[in-house]
Amino acid sequence: MAKFTFQRAYANAVLALFVIRMFLGKVEPVWLCLWTAALAAVHVRGILIDKRLAAKSQRPVPQNYTQNLSGAMMSGLVWSVPVLAFAPFGSQADFAALLMIYGALIAGSIFFFTNSPINIVTSTIILCSATMIHCALQGYWLTMAAALIFMIAAILGAIEMARLHLVARTAESTIAEKEEVVSLLLREFEENEADWLWEVDTNRQLRSVSPRFAFALGQEQKQAEGKPLLELIALPDCNPRDYAPSLRELAERLKHRENFSNLIVHVSIRGEERWWELSGTPIVDDRGRFLGFRGVGSDVTEKRASSEKIAYLARYDTLTSLPNRLQINEGLGEALRYAHKRRSRCALLMVDLDRFKAVNDSLGHMVGDKLLAQVSSRLRDIIGDRLLCGRLGGDEFAIVIRTADDHDAIDKIARLVIEALSEPYQVDEHTLYVGASVGSAVGPRDGNSVEELMRNADLALYRAKDVGGGEHCRFEPELHATAEERRRLEASLRKALSGDEFVLHYQPVVDAHSEEIVSFEALVRWNSPEHGFVSPGKFIPLAEDTRLIIPIGRWVLQQACFEARTWPDHIKVNVNVSPEQLLEPEFHQDVIDALTNSGLRPERLEVEVTESIFVRDATTARNSLEQIMALGCSVALDDFGTGYSSLGYLRKLRFSTIKVDRTFVQGAAQNSNESLAIINAVVAMANSLEMTTTAEGVETSEEAELIRSLGCDKIQGFYFGRPMSKEEARRLFDIKKTDLKAG
């Protein structure tokens, strides 16, 4: 009402001037002056009342309404004077003009006093009653009837306008509150994937319980309304002092009225333990009064279980269920720290199977994997729970001995391992003999760090392999033979690039449904004049250790792009990139140079990286990949799930493809529920992140059909093609062209 105070006063002043002008000379000036003074006094009083009401910090009280009503009554009485006292001295034209002024007053009141209809009704009744009295005295019966009808219409109109005004203001308030709630909910959904809203009052009792929140509580909406939140999610009859730590933290945040976000809370819903993720913000009104809490939450029980499963997979080998390299490194680090603290010794035994490659080459990887599973079972039987035994990768295992002060105990364990693993194996009607070699290093004598101890144990293992296998060798500083071999191999590797000893082979990657080639993976091979064909598994790690992988990788990138330029435009080339390359500040420039020199479009180059890039310097690796993606190239994540957990980076980096490691493919082919679940999870996750999936190591039509049914987009493996020379790869396209012409 205070908003239109001066507008009302101005309108009344203008209309009063019209009245004075009409009756000036017909009514004694003194009466006109007294009437004007009375009208001015009424409106000055109204202005003061409106100002006091607008200035009040508390809600209006009944006295305020009484004062406003009395002002409307006095204004009506003062305005009734012209029709009762002045009109008899004027003409009919003056009376008609006065009626128009009264109509304007009533119409203006309906607009200016919309939020106070009682004021409108009061002033309207007074003015219309005065008009009807004048009409009755003058015998204007039709005019009196018209005044009565006008009064009724004005009163009904005022009430309706007030109702509409109230509805509109209430709707505005409701919309504003809903916008606040929706804004908070949407923001939390976007940031935290929350899926229901919760709200409590100052006593921490639930209010405005939504259907989804009621379902999460295991309650009906009406049952949950007004109940204490903490009691509903705590164990039955649980004393607050016995709450779970996360529940106590929630109680403290609510008690101290603190904001909180992504708080993981252990709750009990009808006796079932669940995990919730809650975010909340205190609610305060315009005057800063605390009204309760409002927030969003979600049930993350399944997500937490999946995270625990993924954490397990990050630390355990999926094929053998033994601890993987990551856990071995951690266990060895703890053993070294314990040895330093206690001034004792620890030991690391590296175990490598003899003749395992021959089994893989002759009988296939499936038989090899089954053999590794039996090897791990025998190791568990020997080691038990006393020592830490894990698989480092391939056919290499490790055993960590926390306390190794007795040298004979190390020899005894090594002999037991060699004897047990040398016994024949029965795999798919095949009797296999592989044997084992063991190399050991004692810490901290042979190494003060995990890396040093593993390197020295590896040197001892090389010596055991060199003498024919089936032996246990301790690390000795005099292991010059192994070091010399490595030195010669490194020297040859340094000359290999300039000597044109490297060659690229290409393995096709096909569409899972059409089985048409969509890309080739470039694989580097080394045929050394001194050492013959050197396995990539042997020279690539050496190249990474010596940082020769930088120039070798640059050469591979250039050659692959040049060769891909000769292929059809829709065929991509996949190039493996080492973590060492990604850590180079100018790596993205190498990619630019390769694309520029070859003329290959950036979208035809896909860089493949492994999860290990996130272990050393994740920030630098991520920056390098983002620079590559900015060029238009795509990035694939290779060997997903085999060693390190990189789920967090899947959301931060827009990988184009996730490559499912062959161990999961082989496991799924053997109906391993774990492998099937992992592949399904990877495919679902890739789909949700708008990435494609490539299954590696597919060797049979049955495996291809299985992978296709699991939803993988692309397939790579011996079934569709072994790594081939560039000439053989080109012939594939020539054959297809010939078929098309023949068709």
C-alpha positions in Angstrom: 0.0 0.0 0.0 2.9 2.3 0.8 4.1 1.9 -2.8 1.1 4.0 -4.1 0.7 6.5 -1.2 1.7 9.6 -3.2 -0.2 8.5 -6.3 -3.3 8.3 -4.2 -2.7 11.7 -2.6 -2.0 13.2 -6.0 -5.2 11.8 -7.6 -7.3 13.0 -4.7 -5.7 16.5 -4.9 -6.5 16.7 -8.7 -10.1 15.6 -8.2 -10.5 18.0 -5.2 -9.4 20.9 -7.5 -12.2 19.9 -9.9 -14.7 20.0 -7.1 -13.5 23.4 -5.9 -13.7 24.8 -9.4 -17.2 23.5 -9.9 -18.6 24.9 -6.7 -16.5 28.1 -6.4 -19.0 31.0 -6.4 -21.9 28.7 -5.6 -20.8 27.6 -2.1 -19.2 29.9 0.5 -15.4 29.8 0.2 -14.9 29.1 3.9 -16.8 25.8 3.5 -14.7 24.9 0.5 -11.5 25.7 2.5 -12.7 23.7 5.5 -13.5 20.7 3.2 -10.1 20.9 1.5 -8.3 21.1 4.8 -10.2 18.1 6.1 -9.4 16.1 2.9 -5.7 17.1 3.2 -5.5 16.1 6.9 -7.0 12.7 6.1 -4.4 12.0 3.4 -1.5 13.4 5.4 -2.5 11.0 8.1 -2.7 8.1 5.6 0.7 8.9 4.2 2.2 8.8 7.7 0.5 5.5 8.5 1.7 3.9 5.2 5.3 5.1 5.9 5.2 3.6 9.4 3.8 0.3 8.0 6.5 0.1 5.3 9.2 0.8 7.8 8.2 -1.9 10.2 10.5 -5.0 10.3 7.8 -7.3 11.7 4.7 -8.6 9.9 1.6 -6.2 10.0 -0.5 -6.5 13.2 -4.3 -5.9 13.5 -3.8 -2.3 14.7 -2.2 -1.5 11.3 -5.3 -2.8 9.5 -7.6 -0.8 11.8 -5.7 2.4 11.1 -5.9 1.9 7.4 -9.6 1.1 7.6 -10.3 4.2 9.7 -8.4 6.3 7.0 -10.6 4.8 4.3 -13.7 5.6 6.3 -12.6 9.2 7.0 -11.7 9.7 3.3 -15.2 8.4 2.3 -16.9 10.7 4.8 -15.0 13.8 3.6 -15.7 13.0 0.0 -19.4 12.5 0.8 -19.6 16.2 1.8 -19.7 17.6 -1.8 -22.7 15.5 -2.8 -24.6 16.1 0.4 -23.7 19.7 1.1 -22.4 21.3 -2.2 -24.5 19.6 -4.8 -27.8 21.2 -3.8 -26.3 24.6 -4.7 -25.1 23.4 -8.1 -26.7 22.6 -11.4 -27.5 19.1 -12.8 -24.4 19.4 -14.9 -22.4 19.9 -11.7 -24.1 16.8 -10.1 -23.3 14.7 -13.2 -19.6 15.8 -13.1 -19.5 15.0 -9.4 -20.9 11.5 -10.2 -18.0 11.1 -12.7 -15.5 12.2 -10.0 -17.0 9.7 -7.6 -16.8 6.9 -10.2 -13.1 7.8 -10.8 -12.4 7.7 -7.0 -14.1 4.3 -6.7 -12.3 2.9 -9.8 -9.0 4.2 -8.6 -9.6 2.7 -5.1 -10.1 -0.7 -6.7 -6.7 -0.4 -8.3 -4.8 1.3 -5.5 -6.3 -0.7 -2.6 -6.4 -4.1 -4.3 -4.6 -5.8 -1.4 -7.1 -4.3 1.1 -10.6 -4.9 -0.2 -12.3 -3.8 3.1 -11.0 -0.3 2.5 -12.5 -0.2 -1.0 -15.9 -1.6 0.2 -16.0 0.9 3.1 -15.3 4.0 1.0 -17.6 2.7 -1.8 -20.5 2.2 0.5 -20.1 5.6 2.1 -19.8 7.5 -1.2 -22.7 5.6 -2.9 -24.9 5.9 0.2 -24.3 9.7 0.2 -25.1 9.8 -3.5 -28.3 7.8 -3.1 -29.4 10.1 -0.2 -29.0 13.2 -2.4 -30.9 11.4 -5.2 -33.7 10.6 -2.9 -33.9 14.2 -1.6 -34.0 15.5 -5.2 -36.4 12.8 -6.5 -33.8 11.3 -8.9 -35.0 7.8 -8.4 -33.5 6.3 -11.5 -30.1 7.8 -10.7 -30.4 6.4 -7.1 -31.1 2.9 -8.6 -28.1 3.3 -10.9 -26.0 4.3 -7.9 -27.1 1.3 -6.0 -26.3 -1.0 -8.9 -22.9 0.7 -9.4 -22.2 0.2 -5.6 -23.0 -3.5 -5.8 -20.9 -4.0 -9.0 -18.0 -2.0 -7.5 -18.1 -4.0 -4.3 -18.2 -7.4 -6.2 -15.5 -6.2 -8.5 -13.3 -5.1 -5.6 -13.6 -8.4 -3.9 -12.9 -10.3 -7.1 -9.9 -8.1 -7.9 -8.6 -8.7 -4.4 -9.0 -12.4 -4.7 -7.1 -12.4 -8.0 -4.4 -10.3 -6.5 -4.1 -12.6 -3.5 -3.9 -15.7 -5.8 -1.3 -14.0 -8.0 0.9 -13.0 -5.1 0.6 -16.4 -3.5 1.5 -18.0 -6.8 4.5 -15.7 -7.2 5.7 -16.7 -3.7 5.2 -20.4 -4.4 7.0 -20.1 -7.7 9.9 -18.3 -6.1 10.2 -21.0 -3.5 10.0 -23.7 -6.1 12.5 -22.0 -8.3 14.9 -22.0 -5.3 14.3 -25.6 -4.7 14.6 -26.6 -8.3 17.7 -24.6 -8.8 19.4 -26.3 -5.8 18.2 -29.7 -7.0 19.3 -29.2 -10.6 22.7 -27.9 -9.4 23.2 -30.9 -7.2 22.0 -33.2 -9.9 24.5 -31.8 -12.3 27.4 -31.8 -9.9 26.7 -34.8 -7.7 24.1 -36.9 -9.6 21.8 -36.7 -6.6 18.3 -38.0 -7.1 16.0 -36.9 -4.2 15.3 -33.8 -2.1 15.2 -33.8 1.7 14.2 -31.0 4.1 14.1 -30.7 7.9 12.8 -28.0 10.2 14.7 -26.4 13.2 14.0 -29.6 15.2 15.5 -31.8 12.5 12.1 -33.2 11.7 11.3 -34.1 8.2 8.9 -31.9 6.2 7.8 -31.7 2.5 8.8 -35.4 2.1 8.9 -36.3 -1.6 7.8 -39.7 -2.9 11.3 -40.6 -3.9 12.7 -39.7 -0.5 9.9 -41.6 1.2 10.8 -44.6 -0.8 14.4 -44.3 0.1 13.4 -44.2 3.8 11.2 -47.2 3.4 8.2 -45.2 4.6 5.0 -43.7 3.4 5.0 -40.0 2.8 2.5 -39.3 5.6 4.4 -41.6 8.0 7.7 -39.9 7.4 6.4 -36.4 7.6 7.3 -34.8 10.9 9.6 -37.6 12.1 13.2 -37.0 13.2 15.6 -37.7 10.3 18.4 -39.2 12.4 16.0 -41.6 14.1 14.7 -42.9 10.8 18.2 -43.6 9.4 19.9 -44.9 12.5 19.8 -48.4 13.8 16.6 -49.2 15.8 16.8 -48.1 19.4 20.3 -46.8 18.9 21.6 -44.3 21.4 23.0 -41.2 19.6 26.4 -41.9 21.3 26.5 -45.2 19.4 25.8 -43.7 16.0 28.1 -44.7 13.1 30.9 -42.1 12.7 29.4 -40.8 9.4 26.0 -40.5 11.1 27.5 -38.6 14.0 29.2 -36.2 11.5 25.8 -35.6 9.9 24.3 -34.9 13.3 27.1 -32.4 14.1 26.7 -30.6 10.8 23.0 -30.2 11.4 23.5 -29.2 15.0 26.0 -26.5 14.0 24.0 -25.4 11.0 27.0 -26.0 8.6 26.9 -26.5 4.9 28.0 -29.9 3.7 28.4 -31.6 0.3 28.8 -35.2 -0.8 28.8 -36.5 2.7 28.8 -40.3 2.7 26.5 -41.6 5.5 26.1 -45.1 6.7 22.3 -45.6 7.3 20.0 -48.3 8.4 16.7 -48.5 6.5 14.3 -51.0 8.1 17.2 -53.1 9.3 19.1 -53.0 6.0 22.4 -51.2 5.8 22.7 -48.7 3.0 25.1 -45.9 2.0 23.8 -42.4 1.2 25.5 -39.4 -0.3 24.0 -36.2 1.2 24.4 -32.5 0.5 22.6 -29.8 2.6 22.3 -26.1 3.1 20.7 -24.2 6.0 17.5 -22.4 5.2 17.2 -18.8 6.4 14.5 -16.2 5.8 14.9 -12.6 4.7 15.8 -11.6 8.2 18.4 -14.3 8.6 16.3 -16.5 10.9 17.2 -20.2 10.7 14.3 -22.3 9.4 15.9 -25.7 9.0 17.9 -27.6 6.3 17.3 -28.4 2.7 19.4 -30.6 0.5 19.7 -33.4 -2.0 20.8 -37.0 -1.6 21.2 -40.3 -3.4 21.6 -43.9 -2.5 25.1 -44.9 -3.4 25.1 -48.4 -2.0 25.5 -50.1 -5.4 28.0 -47.5 -6.5 30.0 -48.1 -3.4 29.9 -51.8 -3.9 31.0 -51.3 -7.5 33.8 -49.0 -6.3 35.0 -51.6 -3.9 34.9 -54.2 -6.6 36.8 -51.9 -8.9 39.3 -51.2 -6.1 39.7 -55.0 -5.7 40.3 -55.3 -9.5 42.9 -52.5 -9.3 44.9 -54.5 -6.7 44.3 -58.1 -7.8 45.0 -60.0 -11.0 41.7 -61.1 -12.7 43.1 -64.2 -14.2 44.7 -65.7 -11.1 43.1 -63.7 -8.3 46.5 -63.1 -6.9 47.7 -59.6 -5.9 48.9 -57.6 -8.9 52.0 -55.6 -9.4 50.5 -52.6 -7.5 49.9 -54.6 -4.4 53.3 -56.3 -4.6 54.9 -52.9 -4.8 53.0 -51.7 -1.7 53.8 -54.9 0.2 57.5 -54.7 -0.7 57.6 -51.1 0.3 56.1 -51.9 3.7 58.5 -54.8 4.2 61.5 -52.4 3.4 60.2 -49.9 5.9 59.8 -52.6 8.6 63.3 -53.9 7.9 64.8 -50.4 8.2 62.9 -49.8 11.5 63.7 -53.2 13.0 67.2 -53.4 11.5 66.2 -56.7 10.0 66.0 -58.0 6.4 63.3 -58.7 3.9 63.4 -60.5 0.6 61.8 -60.4 -2.8 61.6 -63.6 -5.0 60.9 -63.1 -8.7 59.5 -66.2 -10.3 59.3 -66.7 -14.1 58.0 -69.8 -15.9 60.3 -71.6 -18.2 59.1 -72.6 -21.7 55.8 -70.8 -21.2 56.1 -68.9 -24.5 56.3 -72.2 -26.3 53.0 -73.2 -24.8 51.3 -70.0 -25.8 52.7 -70.1 -29.3 51.8 -73.8 -29.9 48.5 -74.2 -28.0 47.2 -70.6 -27.9 46.6 -68.1 -25.2 43.5 -69.8 -23.8 45.6 -72.8 -22.8 48.3 -70.5 -21.5 45.8 -68.7 -19.3 44.5 -72.0 -17.9 48.1 -73.0 -17.2 48.7 -69.7 -15.3 45.6 -70.3 -13.2 47.0 -73.7 -12.1 50.4 -72.1 -11.4 48.8 -69.5 -9.1 46.9 -72.2 -7.3 50.1 -74.1 -6.6 51.8 -70.9 -5.4 48.9 -70.3 -3.0 49.3 -73.8 -1.6 53.0 -73.3 -1.0 52.9 -69.8 0.3 49.6 -69.8 2.2 48.8 -66.7 4.2 52.3 -66.3 5.6 53.8 -64.4 2.7 52.6 -62.1 -0.1 52.5 -63.7 -3.5 51.3 -62.0 -6.6 51.4 -61.9 -10.4 53.4 -59.1 -12.0 52.2 -59.8 -15.5 52.6 -62.4 -18.2 54.2 -65.5 -16.7 56.1 -63.6 -14.0 55.2 -63.8 -10.3 56.7 -62.3 -7.1 56.9 -63.4 -3.5 57.6 -60.9 -0.7 59.1 -62.2 2.5 58.7 -59.6 5.3 61.3 -61.2 7.7 64.2 -62.9 5.9 67.0 -63.0 8.4 67.4 -66.7 7.7 69.1 -67.2 4.3 68.3 -70.9 4.3 64.6 -70.0 4.6 64.8 -68.1 1.3 66.5 -71.0 -0.4 63.9 -73.4 1.0 61.0 -71.3 -0.3 62.7 -71.0 -3.7 63.3 -74.7 -4.0 59.7 -75.5 -3.0 58.4 -73.1 -5.7 60.6 -74.6 -8.4 59.7 -78.1 -7.5 56.0 -77.5 -7.3 55.8 -75.5 -10.5 57.9 -78.0 -12.4 55.4 -80.8 -11.8 53.4 -81.7 -14.9 50.1 -79.8 -15.6 46.9 -81.2 -17.1 45.2 -78.6 -19.3 42.5 -79.5 -21.9 43.9 -83.1 -22.4 47.4 -81.7 -22.7 50.2 -82.7 -20.3 52.4 -79.7 -20.0 55.9 -79.2 -18.5 57.1 -75.7 -18.0 59.3 -75.4 -14.9 60.2 -72.2 -13.1 63.2 -70.0 -12.4 63.7 -67.9 -9.3 65.8 -64.8 -8.7 66.0 -63.2 -5.2 67.2 -60.0 -3.7 67.5 -59.2 0.0 66.6 -55.7 1.3 68.0 -53.4 2.3 71.3 -55.0 1.5 70.5 -55.4 -2.2 68.4 -52.3 -2.5 66.9 -49.5 -0.4 63.9 -48.9 -2.6 61.2 -51.0 -4.1 62.4 -50.2 -7.6 66.0 -51.1 -6.8 65.1 -54.3 -5.1 62.9 -55.4 -7.9 65.5 -54.5 -10.5 68.1 -56.5 -8.7 65.8 -59.5 -8.1 65.1 -59.3 -11.9 68.8 -59.4 -12.7 69.1 -62.5 -10.5 66.2 -64.0 -12.3 67.9 -63.3 -15.7 70.9 -65.2 -14.5 68.8 -68.1 -13.4 67.2 -68.2 -16.9 70.6 -67.9 -18.5 72.0 -71.0 -16.8 69.1 -73.0 -18.3 66.2 -72.4 -16.0 64.9 -74.4 -13.1 67.3 -72.6 -10.8 67.4 -70.1 -8.0 69.9 -67.4 -8.1 70.6 -64.7 -5.5 71.4 -61.2 -6.6 75.2 -60.5 -6.5 77.0 -57.3 -7.4 79.0 -59.5 -9.8 76.1 -60.2 -12.1 78.0 -58.6 -15.0 76.7 -61.1 -17.5 73.1 -59.9 -17.3 74.2 -56.3 -17.1 76.5 -56.7 -20.1 73.7 -58.3 -22.2 71.5 -55.4 -21.3 74.3 -53.0 -22.2 74.8 -54.6 -25.6 71.1 -54.7 -26.3 70.9 -51.0 -25.4 73.8 -50.2 -27.6 72.2 -52.0 -30.5 68.9 -50.3 -29.8 70.6 -46.9 -30.0 71.8 -47.7 -33.5 68.6 -49.4 -34.6 66.8 -46.3 -35.6 69.6 -44.9 -37.8 70.3 -48.3 -39.2 66.7 -48.7 -40.4 66.2 -51.9 -38.4 62.7 -51.1 -37.3 59.6 -52.0 -39.3 55.9 -51.4 -38.7 53.3 -54.2 -38.8 49.6 -53.5 -38.9 46.8 -55.5 -37.2 43.3 -54.9 -38.4 40.5 -53.7 -36.2 37.0 -54.5 -37.5 33.5 -53.4 -36.9 31.8 -55.9 -34.6 28.7 -56.1 -36.7 29.7 -55.6 -40.3 33.2 -57.1 -39.8 34.6 -54.4 -42.1 38.0 -53.0 -41.3 37.7 -49.6 -39.5 41.4 -49.1 -38.5 44.8 -50.7 -38.2 46.9 -50.8 -35.0 50.6 -49.9 -35.9 53.0 -52.3 -34.1 56.8 -51.8 -34.1 59.1 -54.7 -34.8 62.9 -54.9 -34.4 65.1 -57.2 -36.5 68.6 -56.6 -35.1 71.6 -57.8 -37.1 73.3 -58.7 -33.8 70.5 -60.1 -31.8 68.0 -61.2 -34.4 64.3 -60.7 -33.9 63.9 -59.0 -30.6 60.5 -59.3 -28.8 58.7 -56.0 -28.3 58.2 -57.1 -24.7 62.0 -57.1 -24.3 63.1 -54.0 -26.2 60.1 -51.7 -25.5 60.7 -51.7 -21.7 64.4 -51.1 -22.3 63.6 -48.2 -24.6 61.4 -46.7 -22.0 64.0 -47.1 -19.3 66.7 -45.4 -21.5 64.2 -42.9 -22.9 65.0 -44.1 -26.4 61.3 -44.6 -26.7 61.1 -40.9 -27.5 62.8 -41.0 -30.9 61.4 -44.5 -31.6 57.9 -43.3 -30.9 58.4 -40.3 -33.0 59.5 -42.5 -35.9 56.6 -44.8 -35.4 54.1 -41.9 -35.5 55.6 -40.5 -38.7 55.7 -43.8 -40.5 52.2 -44.8 -39.4 50.7 -41.5 -40.6 52.5 -41.8 -44.0 51.3 -45.3 -44.5 47.7 -44.5 -43.4 47.7 -41.7 -46.1 47.6 -44.5 -48.7 44.6 -46.2 -47.2 40.9 -45.4 -47.9 39.8 -42.2 -46.3 37.6 -43.9 -43.7 40.3 -46.1 -42.3 42.1 -44.9 -39.1 45.5 -45.7 -37.8 46.0 -46.5 -34.1 49.4 -45.6 -32.7 50.6 -46.8 -29.2 52.2 -44.0 -27.2 54.4 -44.6 -24.2 54.0 -42.7 -20.9 57.5 -41.4 -21.5 56.4 -39.8 -24.7 53.4 -38.1 -23.0 55.7 -36.6 -20.4 57.6 -34.8 -23.1 56.6 -31.1 -23.3 56.8 -31.1 -27.1 54.9 -34.3 -27.7 51.9 -32.6 -29.3 54.4 -30.9 -31.7 55.5 -34.3 -32.8 51.9 -35.2 -33.6 51.5 -31.9 -35.5 54.7 -32.6 -37.5 53.6 -36.2 -38.4 50.2 -35.0 -39.6 51.6 -32.0 -41.5 54.4 -34.0 -43.3 52.1 -36.9 -44.2 49.0 -34.9 -45.0 46.8 -37.2 -42.9 43.7 -35.7 -41.5 43.8 -35.5 -37.7 40.5 -37.4 -37.2 42.2 -40.4 -38.9 44.8 -40.7 -36.1 43.9 -42.4 -32.9 46.5 -42.4 -30.1 46.4 -45.4 -27.7 47.6 -45.0 -24.1 47.6 -47.4 -21.2 46.3 -46.8 -17.7 49.8 -46.5 -16.4 50.0 -42.9 -17.7 48.0 -41.9 -14.6 50.5 -43.3 -12.2 53.6 -41.1 -12.6 52.5 -37.6 -13.6 48.8 -37.6 -14.3 48.6 -33.8 -14.8 51.2 -33.6 -17.5 49.8 -36.7 -19.3 46.3 -35.2 -19.2 47.5 -31.9 -20.6 49.3 -33.7 -23.5 46.2 -35.7 -24.3 44.0 -32.6 -24.2 46.4 -30.9 -26.7 46.2 -33.9 -29.0 42.4 -34.0 -28.8 42.3 -30.2 -29.6 44.0 -31.0 -32.9 41.1 -33.3 -33.8 42.8 -36.6 -33.0 41.1 -39.3 -30.9 42.5 -41.1 -27.9 41.9 -44.7 -26.9 42.5 -46.2 -23.4 44.3 -49.5 -23.9 44.4 -52.5 -21.6 41.6 -51.1 -19.4 41.3 -52.6 -16.0 44.5 -54.6 -16.0 46.6 -52.7 -13.5 45.5 -49.2 -12.3 42.2 -47.6 -11.6 41.6 -44.6 -13.9 37.8 -44.2 -13.6 38.1 -40.7 -12.4 40.0 -39.8 -15.6 37.3 -41.3 -17.8 35.1 -38.4 -16.8 37.8 -35.8 -17.2 39.3 -36.9 -20.5 37.0 -37.6 -23.5 38.5 -40.9 -24.6 37.0 -42.1 -27.9 37.6 -45.7 -27.3 38.1 -48.1 -24.3 40.0 -51.3 -25.3 38.9 -54.3 -23.2 42.0 -56.4 -22.4 42.3 -59.9 -23.8 42.3 -61.4 -20.3 38.7 -60.3 -19.9 37.8 -61.6 -23.3 39.3 -65.0 -22.6 37.6 -65.1 -19.2 34.3 -64.3 -20.8 34.8 -67.1 -23.3 35.3 -69.4 -20.4 32.0 -68.2 -18.9 33.7 -66.4 -16.1 31.0 -64.4 -14.3 33.6 -61.8 -13.2 34.9 -61.2 -16.7 31.4 -61.1 -18.2 30.4 -58.6 -15.5 33.5 -56.5 -16.1 32.9 -56.4 -19.9 29.2 -55.5 -19.4 30.2 -52.7 -17.0 32.8 -51.3 -19.4 30.4 -51.4 -22.3 27.7 -49.7 -20.2 30.1 -47.1 -18.9 31.5 -46.4 -22.4 28.0 -46.0 -23.8 27.0 -43.6 -21.0 30.2 -41.6 -21.7 29.6 -41.7 -25.5 32.7 -43.8 -26.1 33.2 -46.9 -28.2 34.7 -50.2 -27.0 37.2 -52.5 -28.7 37.7 -56.1 -27.5 41.3 -57.4 -27.9 42.6 -60.9 -28.3 39.6 -62.5 -30.1 40.9 -65.7 -31.6 37.8 -67.8 -32.5 34.4 -67.2 -34.2 32.7 -68.2 -30.9 34.6 -65.4 -29.0 33.7 -63.0 -31.8 30.0 -63.8 -31.5 30.2 -63.6 -27.7 31.9 -60.2 -27.8 29.3 -59.0 -30.4 26.5 -60.1 -28.1 28.0 -58.2 -25.1 27.8 -55.0 -27.1 31.4 -54.2 -28.0 31.6 -51.9 -31.0 34.9 -53.1 -32.5 37.0 -56.3 -32.4 40.7 -57.0 -32.7 42.5 -60.3 -32.7 44.0 -63.2 -34.6 40.6 -64.3 -35.8 40.3 -61.3 -38.0 44.0 -60.9 -38.8 47.5 -61.2 -37.3 49.9 -58.2 -37.5 51.0 -57.9 -41.1 53.4 -55.9 -43.2 52.2 -52.7 -44.9 52.1 -54.5 -48.3 49.8 -57.2 -46.9 47.6 -54.5 -45.4 47.3 -52.7 -48.7 46.4 -56.0 -50.5 43.4 -56.2 -48.2 42.0 -53.0 -49.8 43.0 -54.2 -53.3 41.1 -57.4 -52.8 38.1 -55.5 -51.6 38.2 -53.3 -54.7 38.5 -56.3 -56.9 35.4 -57.8 -55.2 33.5 -54.6 -55.7 34.4 -54.5 -59.4 33.4 -58.2 -59.8 30.1 -57.4 -58.1 
